């Protein structure tokens, strides 16, 4: 029996490593093929400030925390990049969430005894091919890092309860601190973690009559040490390693802004309720989404299996390789997170990753529970085949989402994304710079759009030394090129007249940017086209 268990553990470790490698290879290719989303470009600009000035300043109204920037810095240094304008493309940025998305699978190596060896492998496989997990593992925003640090805190906490080693308590504290340094919504996870612990204690006592006390799992000094480490890590990150001491205070004041935003769904840009969605918004995206006659999207396999896993966790204990208290904790944590995020009016698709990762873990438990309940091998074999077909279908959707429709509204995970034709505008600016005397170092570009609706231009025009941006119409407009939002075109047409040539480019669906090119520059550019660029 012991030999069989040892063999099972070795096989599961090998499978998780194999799945982790496959997940990385699935996420890493063609990271530059999708245009930058506005949010990605904003974070890239914030990274650029850190790269250029060597100082990080926390903003309580925007941007969230700095952990993606800190991880990006050594990658850029290794590439020899010292200035923002020298970042070659999106790869060194988007590889960061790729690494953390893959890391979610590798963390399962430390969690196998908690949820069961087979369940861990199933959860790893579902994480590897889940369309939403893959899509946002290629997105330069904080969400994947937040999910990783949250799971890291749970894993380290579990390892501590098993070993009582102070080191694991400190790791858990560091992960909790990194959660706060990553995104303000960590407080929802904190509350759900505490609530899940309380619910687990009450449920276990009511169902089995067993007391479930925190003191039996944590030593007071170790708990205090974990809290201190969490505070130190958070403070160091948010203050830019103490270069901006006010960062900690601002991180607290930020909750005034984010609570208002969460309750109203207001966009920080123009105050419109752009992100106000009904309570079932996330479940709709996960269960069934169809925005085209040819394709439909669903991760109902994960949601359905997670419900089975929840039921198993909440039933009376039976002989099982997993830890029932831990399974109950995961079940209550996932339920609480799902409820909280569904209630909050402010919703963006990536916000579901926190509770959906909990569903994936429970789905692994549910898959194994169903397998164990079947009495005969000839029933189990078709079930395993059916599960693998479902996994394959998720993989097909993930491929479609990331490599066929990465910026297409038919993709449920595309949200206010930059249109692919927008890259033609970027191409035009580079073509003009190639014929302008002094090129990127002298050519002047002035971009104006209501509500800063010119992003992600600052990312794409980062090589231009004299590119300026404003939400207001600046009188008089000047520059070799003027880029304007739709609200300003009537005035600019009158002011610029025949001195400029106008073109238009799609920024996002139903959003256009108008480009005014100085006539002399335009004629010079046309001559190079006529002579084949010579």
DAUR-V232745 format. One record per pair of residues at least 12 apart in sequence whose C-alpha atoms are under 7 Angstrom apart, sorted by sequence separation. I is the first residue (numbers start at 1). J is the second residue. D is the distance in whole Angstrom. If there is no record, write none. Layout:
I;J;D
I;J;D
This chain:
108;120;6
156;168;5
157;169;7
286;298;6
287;299;6
407;419;6
502;514;7
503;515;5
156;169;7
235;248;6
286;299;5
287;300;5
407;420;7
502;515;6
503;516;7
286;300;6
313;327;5
314;328;6
502;516;4
156;171;6
157;172;6
313;328;5
473;488;7
501;516;5
502;517;6
76;92;7
156;172;5
500;516;6
501;517;5
75;92;6
338;355;6
500;517;5
501;518;6
313;331;7
337;355;5
452;470;7
500;518;4
501;519;6
105;124;5
153;172;4
452;471;5
499;518;6
500;519;5
43;63;7
72;92;7
152;172;7
451;471;5
499;519;6
72;93;6
310;331;5
334;355;5
445;466;6
446;467;6
447;468;6
448;469;6
449;470;7
450;471;5
47;69;5
105;127;7
153;175;5
444;466;5
445;467;5
446;468;5
447;469;5
448;470;5
449;471;5
450;472;6
152;175;6
153;176;6
440;463;6
441;464;6
442;465;7
443;466;7
444;467;6
445;468;6
446;469;6
447;470;6
448;471;6
449;472;7
72;96;7
334;358;5
440;464;5
441;465;5
442;466;7
448;472;6
71;96;7
150;175;7
334;359;7
440;465;6
448;473;6
149;175;5
150;176;7
486;512;6
485;512;7
486;513;6
68;96;7
330;358;7
485;513;5
149;178;7
150;179;7
484;513;6
485;514;6
149;179;6
483;513;7
484;514;5
51;82;7
52;83;5
483;514;6
484;515;7
51;83;6
52;84;6
446;478;7
483;515;5
51;84;6
146;179;6
446;479;6
482;515;6
483;516;6
426;460;7
445;479;5
481;515;7
482;516;5
444;479;5
445;480;6
446;481;6
447;482;6
448;483;6
449;484;5
450;485;7
481;516;6
482;517;7
48;84;5
101;137;5
146;182;6
444;480;5
445;481;5
446;482;5
447;483;4
448;484;5
449;485;4
481;517;5
146;183;7
443;480;6
444;481;7
445;482;6
446;483;6
447;484;6
448;485;6
450;487;7
480;517;6
481;518;6
480;518;5
98;137;5
97;137;5
98;138;6
142;182;6
97;138;6
142;183;7
97;139;6
97;140;6
101;144;6
94;138;5
100;144;6
104;148;6
111;155;6
94;139;6
100;145;6
110;155;7
94;140;5
93;140;6
97;144;6
97;145;7
100;148;6
310;362;7
169;222;6
173;226;4
177;230;4
181;234;5
306;359;5
309;362;5
169;223;7
172;226;7
173;227;6
176;230;6
177;231;6
180;234;6
306;360;7
309;363;6
170;225;7
174;229;6
178;233;7
161;217;5
166;222;6
170;226;5
173;229;5
174;230;5
177;233;5
178;234;6
181;237;6
303;359;6
306;362;5
309;365;5
32;89;7
161;218;7
169;226;5
173;230;4
177;234;5
181;238;6
302;359;7
306;363;4
309;366;4
32;90;5
302;360;6
305;363;4
308;366;5
31;90;7
32;91;6
170;229;6
174;233;6
31;91;6
306;366;6
302;363;6
305;366;5
280;342;7
305;367;6
31;94;7
279;342;5
279;343;6
349;413;6
28;95;7
278;345;7
282;349;7
277;345;6
276;345;5
277;346;7
28;98;6
276;346;5
277;347;6
282;352;7
27;98;6
275;346;5
276;347;6
275;347;5
275;348;6
24;98;7
68;142;6
24;102;6
23;102;6
265;345;6
425;505;6
263;344;6
264;345;6
265;346;4
20;102;6
262;344;6
263;345;6
264;346;7
262;345;6
263;346;7
422;505;6
262;346;5
422;506;5
20;105;6
261;346;7
421;506;6
422;507;5
20;106;6
419;506;7
419;507;6
17;106;7
301;390;7
418;507;6
419;508;5
16;106;7
418;508;5
419;509;7
435;525;6
417;508;6
416;508;7
432;525;6
299;394;7
13;109;7
40;140;5
297;397;7
40;141;6
12;117;6
16;121;6
19;124;7
23;128;5
12;118;7
15;121;7
19;125;6
27;134;6
31;138;7
9;117;7
16;124;7
12;121;6
19;128;7
207;316;7
27;137;7
27;138;7
67;181;6
66;181;6
67;182;5
65;181;5
66;182;6
65;182;4
64;182;7
65;183;5
292;410;6
64;183;5
291;410;5
64;184;7
289;412;7
200;325;7
285;412;6
200;328;6
200;329;6
197;329;6
196;329;5
199;332;7
196;332;5
196;333;5
193;333;6
192;333;5
192;336;6
192;337;6
189;337;7
66;237;7
66;238;7
65;238;7
58;238;6
270;451;6
57;239;7
269;451;6
57;240;7
56;240;5
55;240;6
57;244;6
55;243;7
58;247;5
57;247;7
60;250;5
60;251;6
60;253;7
61;254;6
60;254;4
61;257;6
116;321;5
116;322;4
147;353;7
115;322;5
143;350;7
147;354;6
114;322;5
115;323;6
113;322;6
114;323;5
114;326;7
115;327;7
136;350;7
127;360;7
126;360;7
123;360;6
123;361;5
123;363;7
123;364;4
122;364;5
120;364;6
119;364;4
119;365;5
119;368;6
115;365;7
118;368;7
131;394;6
130;394;6
131;395;7
134;398;7
126;391;7
129;394;6
130;395;7
129;395;5
131;397;6
135;401;7
131;398;4
135;402;6
130;398;6
129;398;6
131;401;7
132;413;7
34;406;6
34;407;6
85;462;5
85;463;5
37;417;5
37;418;6
36;418;7
35;418;6
35;420;6
45;459;7
41;456;5
44;459;7
38;455;5
38;456;5
41;459;5
37;456;7
36;456;6
